[in-house]
Amino acid sequence: MKMLASESEFRVKVAVRVRPFLPREKTHEQKSCIAIHPQTNQIVLGDRRTFKYDFILGPKTLQEELYRTSVEPMLNNVFDGYNVTIFAYGQTGSGKTYTMTGGNILSIGEKDYGIIPRAVKTIFNTIQNRPDCRITISASYLEIYKDDIIDLLDVNDKDIDVRDDAAGNTVVIGASEHRCDSIDDVVSLLKKGSNVRHTGATHMNDESSRSHAIFTLYIEQRLHDKNPNTNTVQASFDALVKPLQTTFDESYLSAKLHFVDLAGSERVARTQNTGERFQESIRINSGLLALGNVVSALSDPKKRTGGHIPYRDSKITRLLKDSLGGNAKTLMITCVSPCTADLDESLNALKYAQRASQIRNKPIKNID
Ligand code: ADP
């Protein structure tokens, strides 16, 4: 049974991943503007600014290592009925998509798989080891673009809306949800949606996306009924009773696992966009701003205006309302570039992550 905790217990875990220099950045000798201190989980930007986070992952960190240290330990929460959200945050080109999916999911091999395909594997392995339960998995893949919600798995023009149900759960009306019986089922949905995902060329990176992408797994567990006489009516029981059941029924648990590839965090001026693109950049930044405000308000009651958490300020925070705060578990993976040219954007990203984590930073004296 899920217990409701006070929202003041909410804390986002934060991982910072520094990507390696890319081949095009190696044209002249470069020294990283970021020093990493894994023993103390500290990072030094330039020669002065020190930050501390839950996990610090350097440029040589493999996909497997990032997954094992920061993501895998969170997944048990899903089987205990808690909603879990994993964000990738950072400027365009800092490694968010690489971290989430592994890059172009249509062509990469398993070694390069990012956290989504790895988490899917862990979840299906866990299901195999739980004969006491009947667990069903379904998935949705949505994009928030210019404050519209787009269904990446069913591109027919339709209105998608977000509401709260009577039990306080967030319900996305009009979005498709697809039953997945195997890892392959999930990966093919991921491929289909990634292919459709709206991307637009910006001045900074042709592959960049100015939208937020939310891949969600819905995990429903029902303890097997040990009485064989009731099994024959199980199917009709499911159809009738399931919509009425809540998480307080001990034989039934449901949870959502969201993977959110956030839009690039760079400032509008940096993208040198004009007209239509400029408008898009402003909207993206307002979504990230709203998310930062929600996380701040959740972490610190003093930051709540009128006692409220400002979920309603953007589509992304409305959509994630029941998965941010309370007992929900949240990991923000902040991706940063090692380049001196990106120092300002990296500083902004690290400050955003610091605000999310509420970890107090103490300067370190001796930097090796
Ligand atoms: P974003 O999604 O933030 O715009 P990408 O994930 O597309 O950034 O990364 C930009 C480029 O950097 C891609 O070519 C990607 O393969 C590469 N890259 C990012 N992070 C890493 C990493 N940790 N190791 C190797 N290559 C990386």
Boltz pocket constraint, residues with backbone or C-beta under 6 A from the ligand:
constraints:
  - pocket:
      binder: B
      contacts: [[A, 18], [A, 19], [A, 20], [A, 22], [A, 58], [A, 59], [A, 61], [A, 90], [A, 91], [A, 92], [A, 93], [A, 94], [A, 95], [A, 96], [A, 97], [A, 98], [A, 99], [A, 103], [A, 205], [A, 207], [A, 208], [A, 209], [A, 335]]
      max_distance: 6.0
